[in-house]
Amino acid sequence: HADGIYTSDVASLTDYLKSKRFVESLSNYNKRQNDRRM
């Protein structure tokens, strides 16, 4: 059933993008903390 596969693909892609964005914002936050320390 193509629709089911497509939906799950979109869901996993969304999760992937969300986690990627989370990791990016986390590393940006860490960078800011390090800058403040210097």
C-alpha positions in Angstrom: 0.0 0.0 0.0 1.8 3.1 -1.3 0.0 5.6 0.9 1.1 4.0 4.1 4.7 3.8 3.0 4.7 7.4 1.9 3.2 8.6 5.2 5.7 6.7 7.3 8.5 8.1 5.1 7.3 11.6 5.6 7.0 11.0 9.4 10.5 9.6 9.7 11.9 12.4 7.5 10.1 15.0 9.8 11.6 13.3 12.8 15.0 13.3 11.2 14.8 17.0 10.4 13.5 17.8 13.9 16.4 15.9 15.5 18.9 17.5 13.1 17.6 20.9 14.0 17.7 20.0 17.7 21.4 18.9 17.4 22.2 22.1 15.5 20.6 24.4 18.0 22.2 22.4 20.8 25.7 22.9 19.3 25.0 26.6 18.7 24.0 26.9 22.3 27.2 25.2 23.4 29.2 27.5 21.1 27.6 30.6 22.7 28.4 29.3 26.2 32.0 28.7 25.2 32.3 32.2 23.7 31.0 33.7 27.0 33.6 31.8 29.0 36.5 33.2 26.9 
